[in-house]
Amino acid sequence: MNLESTNIEKIKNLPIVGYKPKSEKEENYLREVCEFEFSNLEEPGLSNKFTYGGTKNNYKFLFFHGAKYKLPRFIARHVENCVTPTWKWLPDGTGSMKKKQTGTKSRFQMRQVFEL
């Protein structure tokens, strides 16, 4: 499934949210449009709907499990950075238990597709 070329230009010009590129070369790399296959690792088979961008310049995405999309790398990076924390109960030394975050579990995967 490909997004229309007018939408690709709008998506490509969205602000990069989160970790900001440190150089122009890195920003050009993140804005490069590639083909990705979306996988929902947390709930396989279900779609994912979210809004990306700022308050005035944003775009609503709807990804279906197993579908292919042409997107800039910074959108794929954002989707892959969606994680669920993993918790564990550990003794705190006073006889009671405390909940501690032990790691994270990826929710989604954006696998880059290469054509031969």
C-alpha positions as a Python dict, from the first residue, in 0.01 Angstrom:
ca = {
    (1, 'M'): (0, 0, 0),
    (2, 'N'): (155, 329, -106),
    (3, 'L'): (61, 672, 18),
    (4, 'E'): (-9, 927, -254),
    (5, 'S'): (283, 1143, -368),
    (6, 'T'): (116, 1460, -233),
    (7, 'N'): (86, 1293, 107),
    (8, 'I'): (450, 1180, 92),
    (9, 'E'): (565, 1542, 50),
    (10, 'K'): (346, 1654, 341),
    (11, 'I'): (476, 1367, 558),
    (12, 'K'): (837, 1437, 458),
    (13, 'N'): (799, 1799, 580),
    (14, 'L'): (662, 1704, 925),
    (15, 'P'): (876, 1809, 1222),
    (16, 'I'): (1108, 1541, 1361),
    (17, 'V'): (974, 1465, 1710),
    (18, 'G'): (1195, 1332, 1989),
    (19, 'Y'): (1568, 1294, 1923),
    (20, 'K'): (1672, 1582, 1697),
    (21, 'P'): (1931, 1529, 1421),
    (22, 'K'): (2269, 1682, 1501),
    (23, 'S'): (2373, 1757, 1144),
    (24, 'E'): (2220, 1832, 807),
    (25, 'K'): (2350, 1499, 677),
    (26, 'E'): (2167, 1311, 954),
    (27, 'E'): (1846, 1506, 888),
    (28, 'N'): (1865, 1426, 515),
    (29, 'Y'): (1912, 1057, 603),
    (30, 'L'): (1607, 1059, 835),
    (31, 'R'): (1390, 1235, 576),
    (32, 'E'): (1480, 986, 301),
    (33, 'V'): (1172, 792, 187),
    (34, 'C'): (1204, 412, 196),
    (35, 'E'): (963, 120, 180),
    (36, 'F'): (879, -46, 515),
    (37, 'E'): (667, -344, 617),
    (38, 'F'): (468, -286, 938),
    (39, 'S'): (433, -559, 1201),
    (40, 'N'): (235, -534, 1524),
    (41, 'L'): (443, -740, 1769),
    (42, 'E'): (225, -677, 2075),
    (43, 'E'): (-108, -771, 1916),
    (44, 'P'): (-35, -946, 1583),
    (45, 'G'): (-292, -887, 1312),
    (46, 'L'): (-431, -562, 1453),
    (47, 'S'): (-383, -220, 1294),
    (48, 'N'): (-222, 84, 1457),
    (49, 'K'): (-366, 436, 1430),
    (50, 'F'): (-179, 741, 1559),
    (51, 'T'): (-116, 1111, 1494),
    (52, 'Y'): (239, 1234, 1437),
    (53, 'G'): (370, 1592, 1433),
    (54, 'G'): (306, 1921, 1609),
    (55, 'T'): (-19, 2097, 1691),
    (56, 'K'): (-50, 2272, 1353),
    (57, 'N'): (154, 2046, 1127),
    (58, 'N'): (49, 1685, 1184),
    (59, 'Y'): (-64, 1374, 997),
    (60, 'K'): (-286, 1081, 1095),
    (61, 'F'): (-144, 737, 1015),
    (62, 'L'): (-321, 403, 995),
    (63, 'F'): (-94, 101, 956),
    (64, 'F'): (-218, -253, 892),
    (65, 'H'): (-21, -556, 1007),
    (66, 'G'): (185, -698, 717),
    (67, 'A'): (121, -404, 480),
    (68, 'K'): (402, -213, 307),
    (69, 'Y'): (433, 166, 320),
    (70, 'K'): (665, 426, 166),
    (71, 'L'): (765, 655, 453),
    (72, 'P'): (1052, 873, 571),
    (73, 'R'): (1291, 700, 811),
    (74, 'F'): (1201, 929, 1102),
    (75, 'I'): (840, 801, 1100),
    (76, 'A'): (962, 439, 1102),
    (77, 'R'): (1201, 525, 1387),
    (78, 'H'): (914, 680, 1584),
    (79, 'V'): (694, 371, 1539),
    (80, 'E'): (974, 135, 1643),
    (81, 'N'): (1043, 345, 1955),
    (82, 'C'): (695, 270, 2093),
    (83, 'V'): (768, 29, 2379),
    (84, 'T'): (592, -126, 2678),
    (85, 'P'): (785, -130, 3007),
    (86, 'T'): (848, -466, 3178),
    (87, 'W'): (824, -476, 3558),
    (88, 'K'): (950, -708, 3829),
    (89, 'W'): (879, -723, 4203),
    (90, 'L'): (1202, -715, 4406),
    (91, 'P'): (1264, -713, 4783),
    (92, 'D'): (1376, -372, 4908),
    (93, 'G'): (1567, -491, 5218),
    (94, 'T'): (1300, -392, 5470),
    (95, 'G'): (1084, -700, 5421),
    (96, 'S'): (850, -546, 5165),
    (97, 'M'): (850, -566, 4787),
    (98, 'K'): (897, -283, 4540),
    (99, 'K'): (807, -277, 4175),
    (100, 'K'): (1106, -198, 3952),
    (101, 'Q'): (1125, -151, 3576),
    (102, 'T'): (1360, -414, 3436),
    (103, 'G'): (1341, -332, 3067),
    (104, 'T'): (1117, -263, 2771),
    (105, 'K'): (937, -470, 2508),
    (106, 'S'): (894, -347, 2149),
    (107, 'R'): (534, -301, 2036),
    (108, 'F'): (583, -253, 1662),
    (109, 'Q'): (838, -329, 1392),
    (110, 'M'): (906, -141, 1068),
    (111, 'R'): (1117, -372, 852),
    (112, 'Q'): (1279, -200, 554),
    (113, 'V'): (1197, -372, 225),
    (114, 'F'): (1467, -396, -42),
    (115, 'E'): (1374, -473, -403),
    (116, 'L'): (1610, -675, -623),
}
